Amino acid sequence: MSKKEILGIWRNMPVYRIILEELIRKPQGLTEREIISILKKEHGITVSKKELYQALLKLEINGYVKVEPVGKNIVASLSPNIYKLFRSNKTYR
């Protein structure tokens, strides 16, 4: 089995975790399209908009990212308080 076939059956990491790691690499922010493209090209994961929005909502509720509308698209970026949250050992809900 190829890596993409295996990932299609079982994901090693939840989508929200992958998105958070990508945003840490690119703290200036990523658009919805960029996130979908990165997930597909670099991780072999195809997500629906519903799955993407659920992952972003989870990250935003926990204070890790901020999501803002820009024109017809949305831009997700790291929250200014993210490093304080990591130091306080806050976990995902």
HTML snippet that shows the backbone in 3Dmol.js (N, CA, C, O; Angstrom):
<script src="https://3Dmol.org/build/3Dmol-min.js"></script>
<div id="view" style="width:600px;height:400px;position:relative"></div>
<script>
const pdb = `
ATOM      1  N   MET A   1       0.829  -1.185   0.000  1.00  0.00           N
ATOM      2  CA  MET A   1       0.000   0.000   0.000  1.00  0.00           C
ATOM      3  C   MET A   1       0.873   1.249   0.000  1.00  0.00           C
ATOM      4  O   MET A   1       1.908   1.302   0.665  1.00  0.00           O
ATOM      5  N   SER A   2       0.442   2.237  -0.748  1.00  0.00           N
ATOM      6  CA  SER A   2       1.169   3.493  -0.765  1.00  0.00           C
ATOM      7  C   SER A   2       0.768   4.331   0.447  1.00  0.00           C
ATOM      8  O   SER A   2      -0.207   4.035   1.137  1.00  0.00           O
ATOM      9  N   LYS A   3       1.555   5.393   0.685  1.00  0.00           N
ATOM     10  CA  LYS A   3       1.284   6.270   1.817  1.00  0.00           C
ATOM     11  C   LYS A   3      -0.100   6.910   1.680  1.00  0.00           C
ATOM     12  O   LYS A   3      -0.829   7.030   2.665  1.00  0.00           O
ATOM     13  N   LYS A   4      -0.462   7.321   0.458  1.00  0.00           N
ATOM     14  CA  LYS A   4      -1.763   7.949   0.252  1.00  0.00           C
ATOM     15  C   LYS A   4      -2.899   6.974   0.518  1.00  0.00           C
ATOM     16  O   LYS A   4      -3.932   7.362   1.064  1.00  0.00           O
ATOM     17  N   GLU A   5      -2.721   5.706   0.139  1.00  0.00           N
ATOM     18  CA  GLU A   5      -3.756   4.707   0.403  1.00  0.00           C
ATOM     19  C   GLU A   5      -3.922   4.484   1.908  1.00  0.00           C
ATOM     20  O   GLU A   5      -5.039   4.374   2.414  1.00  0.00           O
ATOM     21  N   ILE A   6      -2.804   4.421   2.602  1.00  0.00           N
ATOM     22  CA  ILE A   6      -2.849   4.216   4.048  1.00  0.00           C
ATOM     23  C   ILE A   6      -3.502   5.408   4.730  1.00  0.00           C
ATOM     24  O   ILE A   6      -4.332   5.234   5.623  1.00  0.00           O
ATOM     25  N   LEU A   7      -3.132   6.629   4.313  1.00  0.00           N
ATOM     26  CA  LEU A   7      -3.719   7.818   4.917  1.00  0.00           C
ATOM     27  C   LEU A   7      -5.204   7.911   4.630  1.00  0.00           C
ATOM     28  O   LEU A   7      -5.959   8.457   5.435  1.00  0.00           O
ATOM     29  N   GLY A   8      -5.638   7.376   3.477  1.00  0.00           N
ATOM     30  CA  GLY A   8      -7.057   7.374   3.160  1.00  0.00           C
ATOM     31  C   GLY A   8      -7.838   6.490   4.112  1.00  0.00           C
ATOM     32  O   GLY A   8      -9.013   6.744   4.379  1.00  0.00           O
ATOM     33  N   ILE A   9      -7.196   5.462   4.623  1.00  0.00           N
ATOM     34  CA  ILE A   9      -7.852   4.552   5.551  1.00  0.00           C
ATOM     35  C   ILE A   9      -7.769   5.086   6.985  1.00  0.00           C
ATOM     36  O   ILE A   9      -8.756   5.065   7.720  1.00  0.00           O
ATOM     37  N   TRP A  10      -6.596   5.558   7.367  1.00  0.00           N
ATOM     38  CA  TRP A  10      -6.364   5.978   8.743  1.00  0.00           C
ATOM     39  C   TRP A  10      -5.426   7.166   8.741  1.00  0.00           C
ATOM     40  O   TRP A  10      -4.350   7.111   8.147  1.00  0.00           O
ATOM     41  N   ARG A  11      -5.822   8.228   9.394  1.00  0.00           N
ATOM     42  CA  ARG A  11      -4.969   9.411   9.493  1.00  0.00           C
ATOM     43  C   ARG A  11      -4.136   9.310  10.747  1.00  0.00           C
ATOM     44  O   ARG A  11      -4.631   8.957  11.817  1.00  0.00           O
ATOM     45  N   ASN A  12      -2.846   9.629  10.597  1.00  0.00           N
ATOM     46  CA  ASN A  12      -1.957   9.613  11.756  1.00  0.00           C
ATOM     47  C   ASN A  12      -2.240  10.770  12.705  1.00  0.00           C
ATOM     48  O   ASN A  12      -2.115  10.633  13.922  1.00  0.00           O
ATOM     49  N   MET A  13      -2.623  11.915  12.134  1.00  0.00           N
ATOM     50  CA  MET A  13      -2.900  13.103  12.935  1.00  0.00           C
ATOM     51  C   MET A  13      -4.242  13.688  12.519  1.00  0.00           C
ATOM     52  O   MET A  13      -4.624  13.603  11.352  1.00  0.00           O
ATOM     53  N   PRO A  14      -4.950  14.272  13.456  1.00  0.00           N
ATOM     54  CA  PRO A  14      -6.201  14.939  13.087  1.00  0.00           C
ATOM     55  C   PRO A  14      -5.919  16.145  12.190  1.00  0.00           C
ATOM     56  O   PRO A  14      -4.839  16.733  12.251  1.00  0.00           O
ATOM     57  N   VAL A  15      -6.885  16.503  11.367  1.00  0.00           N
ATOM     58  CA  VAL A  15      -6.725  17.608  10.425  1.00  0.00           C
ATOM     59  C   VAL A  15      -6.419  18.906  11.165  1.00  0.00           C
ATOM     60  O   VAL A  15      -5.599  19.696  10.697  1.00  0.00           O
ATOM     61  N   TYR A  16      -7.061  19.144  12.311  1.00  0.00           N
ATOM     62  CA  TYR A  16      -6.810  20.398  13.027  1.00  0.00           C
ATOM     63  C   TYR A  16      -5.359  20.523  13.465  1.00  0.00           C
ATOM     64  O   TYR A  16      -4.808  21.623  13.503  1.00  0.00           O
ATOM     65  N   ARG A  17      -4.746  19.404  13.793  1.00  0.00           N
ATOM     66  CA  ARG A  17      -3.339  19.428  14.213  1.00  0.00           C
ATOM     67  C   ARG A  17      -2.422  19.751  13.039  1.00  0.00           C
ATOM     68  O   ARG A  17      -1.461  20.506  13.185  1.00  0.00           O
ATOM     69  N   ILE A  18      -2.718  19.181  11.884  1.00  0.00           N
ATOM     70  CA  ILE A  18      -1.921  19.463  10.683  1.00  0.00           C
ATOM     71  C   ILE A  18      -2.057  20.935  10.311  1.00  0.00           C
ATOM     72  O   ILE A  18      -1.067  21.586   9.974  1.00  0.00           O
ATOM     73  N   ILE A  19      -3.279  21.461  10.371  1.00  0.00           N
ATOM     74  CA  ILE A  19      -3.496  22.873  10.049  1.00  0.00           C
ATOM     75  C   ILE A  19      -2.715  23.762  11.007  1.00  0.00           C
ATOM     76  O   ILE A  19      -2.088  24.730  10.578  1.00  0.00           O
ATOM     77  N   LEU A  20      -2.745  23.447  12.297  1.00  0.00           N
ATOM     78  CA  LEU A  20      -2.013  24.235  13.286  1.00  0.00           C
ATOM     79  C   LEU A  20      -0.519  24.214  12.992  1.00  0.00           C
ATOM     80  O   LEU A  20       0.138  25.253  13.061  1.00  0.00           O
ATOM     81  N   GLU A  21       0.023  23.053  12.668  1.00  0.00           N
ATOM     82  CA  GLU A  21       1.453  22.963  12.351  1.00  0.00           C
ATOM     83  C   GLU A  21       1.805  23.762  11.105  1.00  0.00           C
ATOM     84  O   GLU A  21       2.861  24.392  11.052  1.00  0.00           O
ATOM     85  N   GLU A  22       0.934  23.744  10.105  1.00  0.00           N
ATOM     86  CA  GLU A  22       1.180  24.534   8.897  1.00  0.00           C
ATOM     87  C   GLU A  22       1.129  26.023   9.203  1.00  0.00           C
ATOM     88  O   GLU A  22       1.920  26.792   8.655  1.00  0.00           O
ATOM     89  N   LEU A  23       0.213  26.443  10.068  1.00  0.00           N
ATOM     90  CA  LEU A  23       0.134  27.849  10.434  1.00  0.00           C
ATOM     91  C   LEU A  23       1.340  28.285  11.273  1.00  0.00           C
ATOM     92  O   LEU A  23       1.757  29.441  11.206  1.00  0.00           O
ATOM     93  N   ILE A  24       1.887  27.379  12.045  1.00  0.00           N
ATOM     94  CA  ILE A  24       3.113  27.701  12.797  1.00  0.00           C
ATOM     95  C   ILE A  24       4.258  27.930  11.816  1.00  0.00           C
ATOM     96  O   ILE A  24       5.097  28.802  12.038  1.00  0.00           O
ATOM     97  N   ARG A  25       4.298  27.157  10.736  1.00  0.00           N
ATOM     98  CA  ARG A  25       5.326  27.349   9.702  1.00  0.00           C
ATOM     99  C   ARG A  25       5.120  28.641   8.927  1.00  0.00           C
ATOM    100  O   ARG A  25       6.083  29.259   8.474  1.00  0.00           O
ATOM    101  N   LYS A  26       3.858  29.051   8.774  1.00  0.00           N
ATOM    102  CA  LYS A  26       3.533  30.260   8.009  1.00  0.00           C
ATOM    103  C   LYS A  26       2.642  31.160   8.860  1.00  0.00           C
ATOM    104  O   LYS A  26       1.438  31.246   8.618  1.00  0.00           O
ATOM    105  N   PRO A  27       3.223  31.830   9.854  1.00  0.00           N
ATOM    106  CA  PRO A  27       2.422  32.602  10.809  1.00  0.00           C
ATOM    107  C   PRO A  27       1.690  33.798  10.207  1.00  0.00           C
ATOM    108  O   PRO A  27       0.784  34.337  10.843  1.00  0.00           O
ATOM    109  N   GLN A  28       2.057  34.225   9.001  1.00  0.00           N
ATOM    110  CA  GLN A  28       1.355  35.342   8.372  1.00  0.00           C
ATOM    111  C   GLN A  28      -0.058  34.957   7.977  1.00  0.00           C
ATOM    112  O   GLN A  28      -0.890  35.832   7.734  1.00  0.00           O
ATOM    113  N   GLY A  29      -0.345  33.667   7.908  1.00  0.00           N
ATOM    114  CA  GLY A  29      -1.694  33.194   7.625  1.00  0.00           C
ATOM    115  C   GLY A  29      -1.801  32.451   6.311  1.00  0.00           C
ATOM    116  O   GLY A  29      -0.950  32.581   5.431  1.00  0.00           O
ATOM    117  N   LEU A  30      -2.856  31.675   6.196  1.00  0.00           N
ATOM    118  CA  LEU A  30      -3.141  30.899   4.998  1.00  0.00           C
ATOM    119  C   LEU A  30      -4.605  31.065   4.640  1.00  0.00           C
ATOM    120  O   LEU A  30      -5.473  31.132   5.511  1.00  0.00           O
ATOM    121  N   THR A  31      -4.863  31.129   3.342  1.00  0.00           N
ATOM    122  CA  THR A  31      -6.247  31.189   2.902  1.00  0.00           C
ATOM    123  C   THR A  31      -6.836  29.788   2.913  1.00  0.00           C
ATOM    124  O   THR A  31      -6.120  28.793   3.017  1.00  0.00           O
ATOM    125  N   GLU A  32      -8.133  29.738   2.804  1.00  0.00           N
ATOM    126  CA  GLU A  32      -8.846  28.465   2.748  1.00  0.00           C
ATOM    127  C   GLU A  32      -8.294  27.590   1.617  1.00  0.00           C
ATOM    128  O   GLU A  32      -8.040  26.401   1.811  1.00  0.00           O
ATOM    129  N   ARG A  33      -8.113  28.178   0.457  1.00  0.00           N
ATOM    130  CA  ARG A  33      -7.582  27.432  -0.698  1.00  0.00           C
ATOM    131  C   ARG A  33      -6.176  26.924  -0.454  1.00  0.00           C
ATOM    132  O   ARG A  33      -5.848  25.796  -0.822  1.00  0.00           O
ATOM    133  N   GLU A  34      -5.336  27.757   0.170  1.00  0.00           N
ATOM    134  CA  GLU A  34      -3.964  27.335   0.465  1.00  0.00           C
ATOM    135  C   GLU A  34      -3.954  26.152   1.438  1.00  0.00           C
ATOM    136  O   GLU A  34      -3.170  25.218   1.269  1.00  0.00           O
ATOM    137  N   ILE A  35      -4.810  26.188   2.442  1.00  0.00           N
ATOM    138  CA  ILE A  35      -4.876  25.089   3.409  1.00  0.00           C
ATOM    139  C   ILE A  35      -5.298  23.798   2.714  1.00  0.00           C
ATOM    140  O   ILE A  35      -4.686  22.750   2.921  1.00  0.00           O
ATOM    141  N   ILE A  36      -6.338  23.872   1.895  1.00  0.00           N
ATOM    142  CA  ILE A  36      -6.815  22.685   1.176  1.00  0.00           C
ATOM    143  C   ILE A  36      -5.720  22.142   0.270  1.00  0.00           C
ATOM    144  O   ILE A  36      -5.519  20.931   0.190  1.00  0.00           O
ATOM    145  N   SER A  37      -5.012  23.039  -0.413  1.00  0.00           N
ATOM    146  CA  SER A  37      -3.929  22.632  -1.310  1.00  0.00           C
ATOM    147  C   SER A  37      -2.789  21.959  -0.556  1.00  0.00           C
ATOM    148  O   SER A  37      -2.280  20.927  -0.991  1.00  0.00           O
ATOM    149  N   ILE A  38      -2.391  22.534   0.563  1.00  0.00           N
ATOM    150  CA  ILE A  38      -1.310  21.954   1.374  1.00  0.00           C
ATOM    151  C   ILE A  38      -1.704  20.582   1.901  1.00  0.00           C
ATOM    152  O   ILE A  38      -0.909  19.643   1.855  1.00  0.00           O
ATOM    153  N   LEU A  39      -2.933  20.464   2.403  1.00  0.00           N
ATOM    154  CA  LEU A  39      -3.391  19.170   2.916  1.00  0.00           C
ATOM    155  C   LEU A  39      -3.344  18.108   1.828  1.00  0.00           C
ATOM    156  O   LEU A  39      -2.957  16.967   2.080  1.00  0.00           O
ATOM    157  N   LYS A  40      -3.737  18.485   0.626  1.00  0.00           N
ATOM    158  CA  LYS A  40      -3.778  17.515  -0.461  1.00  0.00           C
ATOM    159  C   LYS A  40      -2.384  17.177  -0.984  1.00  0.00           C
ATOM    160  O   LYS A  40      -2.054  16.001  -1.141  1.00  0.00           O
ATOM    161  N   LYS A  41      -1.563  18.191  -1.253  1.00  0.00           N
ATOM    162  CA  LYS A  41      -0.249  17.966  -1.860  1.00  0.00           C
ATOM    163  C   LYS A  41       0.776  17.394  -0.902  1.00  0.00           C
ATOM    164  O   LYS A  41       1.492  16.452  -1.242  1.00  0.00           O
ATOM    165  N   GLU A  42       0.852  17.957   0.296  1.00  0.00           N
ATOM    166  CA  GLU A  42       1.911  17.558   1.226  1.00  0.00           C
ATOM    167  C   GLU A  42       1.523  16.409   2.144  1.00  0.00           C
ATOM    168  O   GLU A  42       2.391  15.683   2.630  1.00  0.00           O
ATOM    169  N   HIS A  43       0.225  16.238   2.387  1.00  0.00           N
ATOM    170  CA  HIS A  43      -0.204  15.224   3.348  1.00  0.00           C
ATOM    171  C   HIS A  43      -1.098  14.154   2.736  1.00  0.00           C
ATOM    172  O   HIS A  43      -1.436  13.172   3.398  1.00  0.00           O
ATOM    173  N   GLY A  44      -1.482  14.340   1.476  1.00  0.00           N
ATOM    174  CA  GLY A  44      -2.323  13.356   0.806  1.00  0.00           C
ATOM    175  C   GLY A  44      -3.721  13.246   1.378  1.00  0.00           C
ATOM    176  O   GLY A  44      -4.342  12.185   1.308  1.00  0.00           O
ATOM    177  N   ILE A  45      -4.222  14.340   1.947  1.00  0.00           N
ATOM    178  CA  ILE A  45      -5.531  14.334   2.586  1.00  0.00           C
ATOM    179  C   ILE A  45      -6.476  15.234   1.802  1.00  0.00           C
ATOM    180  O   ILE A  45      -6.173  16.398   1.540  1.00  0.00           O
ATOM    181  N   THR A  46      -7.611  14.684   1.437  1.00  0.00           N
ATOM    182  CA  THR A  46      -8.655  15.477   0.792  1.00  0.00           C
ATOM    183  C   THR A  46      -9.731  15.752   1.828  1.00  0.00           C
ATOM    184  O   THR A  46     -10.307  14.830   2.405  1.00  0.00           O
ATOM    185  N   VAL A  47      -9.995  17.032   2.055  1.00  0.00           N
ATOM    186  CA  VAL A  47     -11.021  17.403   3.035  1.00  0.00           C
ATOM    187  C   VAL A  47     -12.115  18.206   2.353  1.00  0.00           C
ATOM    188  O   VAL A  47     -11.869  18.942   1.397  1.00  0.00           O
ATOM    189  N   SER A  48     -13.306  18.050   2.857  1.00  0.00           N
ATOM    190  CA  SER A  48     -14.416  18.869   2.376  1.00  0.00           C
ATOM    191  C   SER A  48     -14.346  20.218   3.086  1.00  0.00           C
ATOM    192  O   SER A  48     -13.629  20.376   4.074  1.00  0.00           O
ATOM    193  N   LYS A  49     -15.094  21.179   2.574  1.00  0.00           N
ATOM    194  CA  LYS A  49     -15.130  22.482   3.238  1.00  0.00           C
ATOM    195  C   LYS A  49     -15.715  22.343   4.637  1.00  0.00           C
ATOM    196  O   LYS A  49     -15.302  23.041   5.563  1.00  0.00           O
ATOM    197  N   LYS A  50     -16.668  21.448   4.784  1.00  0.00           N
ATOM    198  CA  LYS A  50     -17.268  21.229   6.103  1.00  0.00           C
ATOM    199  C   LYS A  50     -16.209  20.752   7.103  1.00  0.00           C
ATOM    200  O   LYS A  50     -16.136  21.260   8.222  1.00  0.00           O
ATOM    201  N   GLU A  51     -15.387  19.772   6.696  1.00  0.00           N
ATOM    202  CA  GLU A  51     -14.325  19.275   7.580  1.00  0.00           C
ATOM    203  C   GLU A  51     -13.320  20.375   7.902  1.00  0.00           C
ATOM    204  O   GLU A  51     -12.872  20.505   9.041  1.00  0.00           O
ATOM    205  N   LEU A  52     -12.969  21.165   6.886  1.00  0.00           N
ATOM    206  CA  LEU A  52     -12.024  22.256   7.089  1.00  0.00           C
ATOM    207  C   LEU A  52     -12.581  23.267   8.082  1.00  0.00           C
ATOM    208  O   LEU A  52     -11.883  23.686   9.005  1.00  0.00           O
ATOM    209  N   TYR A  53     -13.829  23.655   7.895  1.00  0.00           N
ATOM    210  CA  TYR A  53     -14.443  24.634   8.787  1.00  0.00           C
ATOM    211  C   TYR A  53     -14.573  24.102  10.208  1.00  0.00           C
ATOM    212  O   TYR A  53     -14.411  24.857  11.167  1.00  0.00           O
ATOM    213  N   GLN A  54     -14.863  22.809  10.356  1.00  0.00           N
ATOM    214  CA  GLN A  54     -14.944  22.212  11.698  1.00  0.00           C
ATOM    215  C   GLN A  54     -13.582  22.266  12.388  1.00  0.00           C
ATOM    216  O   GLN A  54     -13.493  22.591  13.572  1.00  0.00           O
ATOM    217  N   ALA A  55     -12.524  21.946  11.643  1.00  0.00           N
ATOM    218  CA  ALA A  55     -11.172  21.980  12.213  1.00  0.00           C
ATOM    219  C   ALA A  55     -10.783  23.408  12.591  1.00  0.00           C
ATOM    220  O   ALA A  55     -10.228  23.635  13.667  1.00  0.00           O
ATOM    221  N   LEU A  56     -11.073  24.374  11.711  1.00  0.00           N
ATOM    222  CA  LEU A  56     -10.750  25.767  12.008  1.00  0.00           C
ATOM    223  C   LEU A  56     -11.560  26.293  13.190  1.00  0.00           C
ATOM    224  O   LEU A  56     -11.046  27.052  14.011  1.00  0.00           O
ATOM    225  N   LEU A  57     -12.818  25.891  13.274  1.00  0.00           N
ATOM    226  CA  LEU A  57     -13.652  26.307  14.399  1.00  0.00           C
ATOM    227  C   LEU A  57     -13.098  25.770  15.715  1.00  0.00           C
ATOM    228  O   LEU A  57     -13.057  26.483  16.717  1.00  0.00           O
ATOM    229  N   LYS A  58     -12.680  24.529  15.703  1.00  0.00           N
ATOM    230  CA  LYS A  58     -12.100  23.917  16.905  1.00  0.00           C
ATOM    231  C   LYS A  58     -10.850  24.686  17.351  1.00  0.00           C
ATOM    232  O   LYS A  58     -10.664  24.961  18.537  1.00  0.00           O
ATOM    233  N   LEU A  59     -10.004  25.023  16.381  1.00  0.00           N
ATOM    234  CA  LEU A  59      -8.780  25.767  16.697  1.00  0.00           C
ATOM    235  C   LEU A  59      -9.099  27.183  17.179  1.00  0.00           C
ATOM    236  O   LEU A  59      -8.438  27.699  18.080  1.00  0.00           O
ATOM    237  N   GLU A  60     -10.111  27.805  16.575  1.00  0.00           N
ATOM    238  CA  GLU A  60     -10.467  29.171  16.953  1.00  0.00           C
ATOM    239  C   GLU A  60     -11.108  29.208  18.346  1.00  0.00           C
ATOM    240  O   GLU A  60     -10.801  30.095  19.143  1.00  0.00           O
ATOM    241  N   ILE A  61     -11.983  28.264  18.639  1.00  0.00           N
ATOM    242  CA  ILE A  61     -12.624  28.212  19.961  1.00  0.00           C
ATOM    243  C   ILE A  61     -11.581  28.019  21.062  1.00  0.00           C
ATOM    244  O   ILE A  61     -11.696  28.601  22.140  1.00  0.00           O
ATOM    245  N   ASN A  62     -10.574  27.209  20.788  1.00  0.00           N
ATOM    246  CA  ASN A  62      -9.528  26.969  21.785  1.00  0.00           C
ATOM    247  C   ASN A  62      -8.499  28.093  21.851  1.00  0.00           C
ATOM    248  O   ASN A  62      -7.595  28.054  22.686  1.00  0.00           O
ATOM    249  N   GLY A  63      -8.626  29.097  20.978  1.00  0.00           N
ATOM    250  CA  GLY A  63      -7.754  30.265  21.045  1.00  0.00           C
ATOM    251  C   GLY A  63      -6.442  30.141  20.302  1.00  0.00           C
ATOM    252  O   GLY A  63      -5.563  30.985  20.477  1.00  0.00           O
ATOM    253  N   TYR A  64      -6.278  29.109  19.472  1.00  0.00           N
ATOM    254  CA  TYR A  64      -5.009  28.910  18.776  1.00  0.00           C
ATOM    255  C   TYR A  64      -4.908  29.713  17.486  1.00  0.00           C
ATOM    256  O   TYR A  64      -3.813  30.129  17.108  1.00  0.00           O
ATOM    257  N   VAL A  65      -6.020  29.938  16.808  1.00  0.00           N
ATOM    258  CA  VAL A  65      -5.999  30.675  15.552  1.00  0.00           C
ATOM    259  C   VAL A  65      -7.107  31.723  15.545  1.00  0.00           C
ATOM    260  O   VAL A  65      -8.042  31.679  16.345  1.00  0.00           O
ATOM    261  N   LYS A  66      -6.973  32.653  14.626  1.00  0.00           N
ATOM    262  CA  LYS A  66      -8.071  33.575  14.361  1.00  0.00           C
ATOM    263  C   LYS A  66      -8.405  33.428  12.889  1.00  0.00           C
ATOM    264  O   LYS A  66      -7.513  33.307  12.050  1.00  0.00           O
ATOM    265  N   VAL A  67      -9.676  33.439  12.582  1.00  0.00           N
ATOM    266  CA  VAL A  67     -10.156  33.260  11.219  1.00  0.00           C
ATOM    267  C   VAL A  67     -10.920  34.516  10.846  1.00  0.00           C
ATOM    268  O   VAL A  67     -11.832  34.942  11.555  1.00  0.00           O
ATOM    269  N   GLU A  68     -10.529  35.106   9.710  1.00  0.00           N
ATOM    270  CA  GLU A  68     -11.146  36.357   9.282  1.00  0.00           C
ATOM    271  C   GLU A  68     -11.571  36.263   7.826  1.00  0.00           C
ATOM    272  O   GLU A  68     -10.869  35.675   7.004  1.00  0.00           O
ATOM    273  N   PRO A  69     -12.726  36.847   7.510  1.00  0.00           N
ATOM    274  CA  PRO A  69     -13.128  36.891   6.102  1.00  0.00           C
ATOM    275  C   PRO A  69     -12.341  37.970   5.366  1.00  0.00           C
ATOM    276  O   PRO A  69     -12.172  39.080   5.870  1.00  0.00           O
ATOM    277  N   VAL A  70     -11.863  37.636   4.177  1.00  0.00           N
ATOM    278  CA  VAL A  70     -11.167  38.590   3.320  1.00  0.00           C
ATOM    279  C   VAL A  70     -11.757  38.422   1.932  1.00  0.00           C
ATOM    280  O   VAL A  70     -11.433  37.469   1.224  1.00  0.00           O
ATOM    281  N   GLY A  71     -12.607  39.333   1.550  1.00  0.00           N
ATOM    282  CA  GLY A  71     -13.304  39.192   0.275  1.00  0.00           C
ATOM    283  C   GLY A  71     -14.216  37.980   0.326  1.00  0.00           C
ATOM    284  O   GLY A  71     -15.013  37.821   1.251  1.00  0.00           O
ATOM    285  N   LYS A  72     -14.086  37.128  -0.683  1.00  0.00           N
ATOM    286  CA  LYS A  72     -14.899  35.906  -0.732  1.00  0.00           C
ATOM    287  C   LYS A  72     -14.220  34.729  -0.049  1.00  0.00           C
ATOM    288  O   LYS A  72     -14.770  33.628  -0.012  1.00  0.00           O
ATOM    289  N   ASN A  73     -13.053  34.951   0.481  1.00  0.00           N
ATOM    290  CA  ASN A  73     -12.277  33.875   1.081  1.00  0.00           C
ATOM    291  C   ASN A  73     -12.125  34.116   2.578  1.00  0.00           C
ATOM    292  O   ASN A  73     -12.506  35.169   3.089  1.00  0.00           O
ATOM    293  N   ILE A  74     -11.565  33.131   3.271  1.00  0.00           N
ATOM    294  CA  ILE A  74     -11.230  33.303   4.682  1.00  0.00           C
ATOM    295  C   ILE A  74      -9.727  33.111   4.839  1.00  0.00           C
ATOM    296  O   ILE A  74      -9.098  32.369   4.086  1.00  0.00           O
ATOM    297  N   VAL A  75      -9.170  33.789   5.824  1.00  0.00           N
ATOM    298  CA  VAL A  75      -7.749  33.676   6.120  1.00  0.00           C
ATOM    299  C   VAL A  75      -7.614  33.247   7.573  1.00  0.00           C
ATOM    300  O   VAL A  75      -8.179  33.868   8.474  1.00  0.00           O
ATOM    301  N   ALA A  76      -6.862  32.183   7.787  1.00  0.00           N
ATOM    302  CA  ALA A  76      -6.588  31.696   9.136  1.00  0.00           C
ATOM    303  C   ALA A  76      -5.152  32.053   9.480  1.00  0.00           C
ATOM    304  O   ALA A  76      -4.248  31.853   8.668  1.00  0.00           O
ATOM    305  N   SER A  77      -4.941  32.575  10.669  1.00  0.00           N
ATOM    306  CA  SER A  77      -3.593  32.904  11.121  1.00  0.00           C
ATOM    307  C   SER A  77      -3.488  32.572  12.611  1.00  0.00           C
ATOM    308  O   SER A  77      -4.491  32.389  13.300  1.00  0.00           O
ATOM    309  N   LEU A  78      -2.266  32.502  13.075  1.00  0.00           N
ATOM    310  CA  LEU A  78      -2.056  32.186  14.490  1.00  0.00           C
ATOM    311  C   LEU A  78      -2.601  33.301  15.373  1.00  0.00           C
ATOM    312  O   LEU A  78      -2.519  34.480  15.029  1.00  0.00           O
ATOM    313  N   SER A  79      -3.142  32.924  16.480  1.00  0.00           N
ATOM    314  CA  SER A  79      -3.619  33.883  17.459  1.00  0.00           C
ATOM    315  C   SER A  79      -2.424  34.587  18.086  1.00  0.00           C
ATOM    316  O   SER A  79      -1.386  33.960  18.299  1.00  0.00           O
ATOM    317  N   PRO A  80      -2.549  35.872  18.383  1.00  0.00           N
ATOM    318  CA  PRO A  80      -1.432  36.570  19.037  1.00  0.00           C
ATOM    319  C   PRO A  80      -1.067  35.957  20.395  1.00  0.00           C
ATOM    320  O   PRO A  80       0.062  36.119  20.860  1.00  0.00           O
ATOM    321  N   ASN A  81      -2.000  35.264  21.025  1.00  0.00           N
ATOM    322  CA  ASN A  81      -1.763  34.683  22.352  1.00  0.00           C
ATOM    323  C   ASN A  81      -1.369  33.213  22.317  1.00  0.00           C
ATOM    324  O   ASN A  81      -1.388  32.551  23.354  1.00  0.00           O
ATOM    325  N   ILE A  82      -1.018  32.692  21.157  1.00  0.00           N
ATOM    326  CA  ILE A  82      -0.792  31.245  21.041  1.00  0.00           C
ATOM    327  C   ILE A  82       0.338  30.755  21.937  1.00  0.00           C
ATOM    328  O   ILE A  82       0.236  29.677  22.521  1.00  0.00           O
ATOM    329  N   TYR A  83       1.405  31.522  22.053  1.00  0.00           N
ATOM    330  CA  TYR A  83       2.539  31.044  22.849  1.00  0.00           C
ATOM    331  C   TYR A  83       2.221  31.054  24.346  1.00  0.00           C
ATOM    332  O   TYR A  83       2.760  30.242  25.098  1.00  0.00           O
ATOM    333  N   LYS A  84       1.351  31.965  24.781  1.00  0.00           N
ATOM    334  CA  LYS A  84       0.893  31.949  26.166  1.00  0.00           C
ATOM    335  C   LYS A  84       0.057  30.695  26.431  1.00  0.00           C
ATOM    336  O   LYS A  84       0.148  30.088  27.498  1.00  0.00           O
ATOM    337  N   LEU A  85      -0.755  30.319  25.445  1.00  0.00           N
ATOM    338  CA  LEU A  85      -1.579  29.115  25.598  1.00  0.00           C
ATOM    339  C   LEU A  85      -0.719  27.869  25.692  1.00  0.00           C
ATOM    340  O   LEU A  85      -0.998  26.977  26.492  1.00  0.00           O
ATOM    341  N   PHE A  86       0.337  27.804  24.869  1.00  0.00           N
ATOM    342  CA  PHE A  86       1.221  26.636  24.917  1.00  0.00           C
ATOM    343  C   PHE A  86       1.951  26.562  26.249  1.00  0.00           C
ATOM    344  O   PHE A  86       2.149  25.471  26.783  1.00  0.00           O
ATOM    345  N   ARG A  87       2.349  27.694  26.789  1.00  0.00           N
ATOM    346  CA  ARG A  87       3.055  27.696  28.068  1.00  0.00           C
ATOM    347  C   ARG A  87       2.144  27.289  29.223  1.00  0.00           C
ATOM    348  O   ARG A  87       2.605  26.733  30.220  1.00  0.00           O
ATOM    349  N   SER A  88       0.859  27.566  29.086  1.00  0.00           N
ATOM    350  CA  SER A  88      -0.068  27.218  30.160  1.00  0.00           C
ATOM    351  C   SER A  88      -0.539  25.769  30.070  1.00  0.00           C
ATOM    352  O   SER A  88      -1.379  25.339  30.860  1.00  0.00           O
ATOM    353  N   ASN A  89       0.005  25.007  29.100  1.00  0.00           N
ATOM    354  CA  ASN A  89      -0.324  23.594  28.908  1.00  0.00           C
ATOM    355  C   ASN A  89      -1.802  23.360  28.651  1.00  0.00           C
ATOM    356  O   ASN A  89      -2.340  22.330  29.056  1.00  0.00           O
ATOM    357  N   LYS A  90      -2.465  24.289  27.991  1.00  0.00           N
ATOM    358  CA  LYS A  90      -3.867  24.111  27.637  1.00  0.00           C
ATOM    359  C   LYS A  90      -3.958  22.998  26.581  1.00  0.00           C
ATOM    360  O   LYS A  90      -3.176  22.975  25.630  1.00  0.00           O
ATOM    361  N   THR A  91      -4.890  22.103  26.749  1.00  0.00           N
ATOM    362  CA  THR A  91      -5.036  21.006  25.807  1.00  0.00           C
ATOM    363  C   THR A  91      -6.246  21.214  24.917  1.00  0.00           C
ATOM    364  O   THR A  91      -7.125  22.024  25.213  1.00  0.00           O
ATOM    365  N   TYR A  92      -6.276  20.464  23.813  1.00  0.00           N
ATOM    366  CA  TYR A  92      -7.425  20.523  22.912  1.00  0.00           C
ATOM    367  C   TYR A  92      -8.647  19.950  23.608  1.00  0.00           C
ATOM    368  O   TYR A  92      -8.537  19.044  24.433  1.00  0.00           O
ATOM    369  N   ARG A  93      -9.798  20.480  23.273  1.00  0.00           N
ATOM    370  CA  ARG A  93     -11.052  19.951  23.822  1.00  0.00           C
ATOM    371  C   ARG A  93     -11.635  18.971  22.862  1.00  0.00           C
ATOM    372  O   ARG A  93     -12.695  18.404  23.127  1.00  0.00           O
TER     373      ARG A  93
END
`;
const viewer = $3Dmol.createViewer("view");
viewer.addModel(pdb, "pdb");
viewer.setStyle({}, {cartoon: {color: "spectrum"}});
viewer.zoomTo();
viewer.render();
</script>
